[in-house]
Amino acid sequence: MGTERLLAAVLMFTCVAIEISADSYVSEPSLGVSFEFKLHVDAGKEECFYQNVEAGSSVYVAYQVLRGGDGQAGFAVRHPNGNHVLPYQWRPSAEYEETTSTGGFYELCIDNSMSHFAAKLISLYFNSFKRDKWESYVQELESLGVTVSNFTETLQKVDGQVGEMLKYQDQNRRHLSRDWYIVDGNNRYVQYWSLAQCIVIVATSALQVYFVRKLFQVKNVTPTMKPRA
């Protein structure tokens, strides 16, 4: 019986965060939540989102401006107690981490009001992990007389490493997306300017041919409309 519960705990741990696409994740509801999405923020606008976090859970939030304008935007995180734990700053990316939350709704706001003409494409990542579920497993196993000290220590190490790995993966993914949009923008810029230059060259050549032909054009009649000799 104790071995089965240990295996169940390991399986539950491996299901903390399962990637289902490049932009979204699904987590075991009892353990927390993890998601990433891209959103379009119009010029002069502000978008806010609210995410509920259970007490005792860890919180990690990150954002990255992928495309648009000067590549910067305002970002702020408001704690459920009403304080801005991450105040507004105009920058290309930012992160906020809280090891133990008191619980409640966190407000995540992306501000593009300082940009009057350029819209922004933003990547937002949120991760919350609930650790008291593991403590309940430990207490239940200890009540059955199963030694779990080494097992618990190992799980905590793996938990920390998995959390760090997910953060590094998110950072690399955001940097990769930003680099791709920069390369795509430069490619479009070169293509459009090359096409414009080709049109100008063709039009200039046609005008040159037209005026050169006009210079060498000889009329077959005199001003009095008589044939020239």
ABEGO torsion letter per residue (X at the ends): XAAAAAAAAAAAAAAABBBABAABBBBBAAAEBBBBBBBBBBBGBBBBBBBBBBBGBBBBBBBBBABEEAGBBBBBBBBAAGBBABBBBBBABBBBBBABBAEEBBBBBBBAAABAABBBBBBBBBBBBBAAAAAAAAAAAAAAGBBAAAAAAAAAAAAAAAAAAAAAAAAAAAAAAAAAAAAAAAAAAAAAAAAAAAAAAAAAAAAAAAAAAAAABBBABBAAGBBBX
